[in-house]
Amino acid sequence: MDEKRLKAFEDMLAAILKQYDDTTEKMAKLKVESKEKTFTYRQLFANKLQMQAILSYYRTYGLLNDDMK
């Protein structure tokens, strides 16, 4: 059961890191187009903050390597 739980954690972490990267990339594209005031940009910004908070918990408990986000 511990291996299954660890695998689920690793999968979840990978998904969050991918979503964080995708969100950052989309925000950068919108910024280049001067669309920082759009609803989409603001929603992406809120999502990014939420993911940063989750990742900070992982980091606090030593579950996130320093070479990751």
C-alpha atoms as a printed R data frame, in Angstrom:
   type eleno elety resid chain resno       x      y       z
1  ATOM     1    CA   MET     A     1   0.000  0.000   0.000
2  ATOM     2    CA   ASP     A     2   2.864  2.424   0.728
3  ATOM     3    CA   GLU     A     3   4.252  1.999  -2.790
4  ATOM     4    CA   LYS     A     4   0.844  2.683  -4.287
5  ATOM     5    CA   ARG     A     5   0.495  5.810  -2.158
6  ATOM     6    CA   LEU     A     6   3.985  7.012  -3.087
7  ATOM     7    CA   LYS     A     7   3.207  6.469  -6.780
8  ATOM     8    CA   ALA     A     8   0.011  8.517  -6.401
9  ATOM     9    CA   PHE     A     9   1.992 11.317  -4.726
10 ATOM    10    CA   GLU     A    10   4.620 11.306  -7.459
11 ATOM    11    CA   ASP     A    11   1.924 11.398 -10.146
12 ATOM    12    CA   MET     A    12   0.154 14.280  -8.412
13 ATOM    13    CA   LEU     A    13   3.375 16.248  -8.042
14 ATOM    14    CA   ALA     A    14   4.241 15.720 -11.711
15 ATOM    15    CA   ALA     A    15   0.764 16.900 -12.721
16 ATOM    16    CA   ILE     A    16   1.045 20.051 -10.608
17 ATOM    17    CA   LEU     A    17   4.510 20.853 -11.961
18 ATOM    18    CA   LYS     A    18   3.290 20.375 -15.548
19 ATOM    19    CA   GLN     A    19   0.227 22.523 -14.954
20 ATOM    20    CA   TYR     A    20   2.435 25.198 -13.361
21 ATOM    21    CA   ASP     A    21   4.742 25.215 -16.384
22 ATOM    22    CA   ASP     A    22   1.821 25.278 -18.834
23 ATOM    23    CA   THR     A    23   0.186 28.132 -16.950
24 ATOM    24    CA   THR     A    24   3.394 30.151 -16.849
25 ATOM    25    CA   GLU     A    25   3.860 29.645 -20.581
26 ATOM    26    CA   LYS     A    26   0.284 30.735 -21.382
27 ATOM    27    CA   MET     A    27   0.701 33.824 -19.187
28 ATOM    28    CA   ALA     A    28   3.912 34.744 -20.977
29 ATOM    29    CA   LYS     A    29   2.183 34.517 -24.359
30 ATOM    30    CA   LEU     A    30  -0.675 36.722 -23.178
31 ATOM    31    CA   LYS     A    31   1.789 39.218 -21.738
32 ATOM    32    CA   VAL     A    32   3.588 39.492 -25.080
33 ATOM    33    CA   GLU     A    33   0.199 40.273 -26.626
34 ATOM    34    CA   SER     A    34  -0.419 42.942 -23.919
35 ATOM    35    CA   LYS     A    35  -3.401 41.028 -22.576
36 ATOM    36    CA   GLU     A    36  -2.586 41.208 -18.862
37 ATOM    37    CA   LYS     A    37  -5.970 42.794 -18.122
38 ATOM    38    CA   THR     A    38  -8.027 39.969 -19.636
39 ATOM    39    CA   PHE     A    39 -10.111 37.556 -17.612
40 ATOM    40    CA   THR     A    40  -8.070 34.649 -18.948
41 ATOM    41    CA   TYR     A    41  -4.785 36.150 -17.766
42 ATOM    42    CA   ARG     A    42  -6.206 36.922 -14.341
43 ATOM    43    CA   GLN     A    43  -7.607 33.416 -13.993
44 ATOM    44    CA   LEU     A    44  -4.256 31.926 -14.991
45 ATOM    45    CA   PHE     A    45  -2.561 34.198 -12.452
46 ATOM    46    CA   ALA     A    46  -4.904 32.976  -9.697
47 ATOM    47    CA   ASN     A    47  -4.264 29.360 -10.712
48 ATOM    48    CA   LYS     A    48  -0.519 29.962 -10.648
49 ATOM    49    CA   LEU     A    49  -0.720 31.404  -7.138
50 ATOM    50    CA   GLN     A    50  -2.697 28.386  -5.985
51 ATOM    51    CA   MET     A    51  -0.133 25.997  -7.462
52 ATOM    52    CA   GLN     A    52   2.697 27.985  -5.861
53 ATOM    53    CA   ALA     A    53   0.985 27.602  -2.484
54 ATOM    54    CA   ILE     A    54   0.662 23.839  -2.947
55 ATOM    55    CA   LEU     A    55   4.298 23.559  -4.011
56 ATOM    56    CA   SER     A    56   5.393 25.622  -1.000
57 ATOM    57    CA   TYR     A    57   3.714 23.076   1.297
58 ATOM    58    CA   TYR     A    58   5.612 20.283  -0.439
59 ATOM    59    CA   ARG     A    59   8.831 22.240  -0.008
60 ATOM    60    CA   THR     A    60   8.111 22.973   3.672
61 ATOM    61    CA   TYR     A    61   7.723 19.271   4.418
62 ATOM    62    CA   GLY     A    62  10.806 18.297   2.410
63 ATOM    63    CA   LEU     A    63   8.813 16.605  -0.349
64 ATOM    64    CA   LEU     A    64  10.055 18.804  -3.178
65 ATOM    65    CA   ASN     A    65  13.645 18.866  -4.427
66 ATOM    66    CA   ASP     A    66  15.366 22.235  -4.717
67 ATOM    67    CA   ASP     A    67  15.931 21.637  -8.441
68 ATOM    68    CA   MET     A    68  12.165 21.535  -8.947
69 ATOM    69    CA   LYS     A    69  10.069 24.732  -9.074
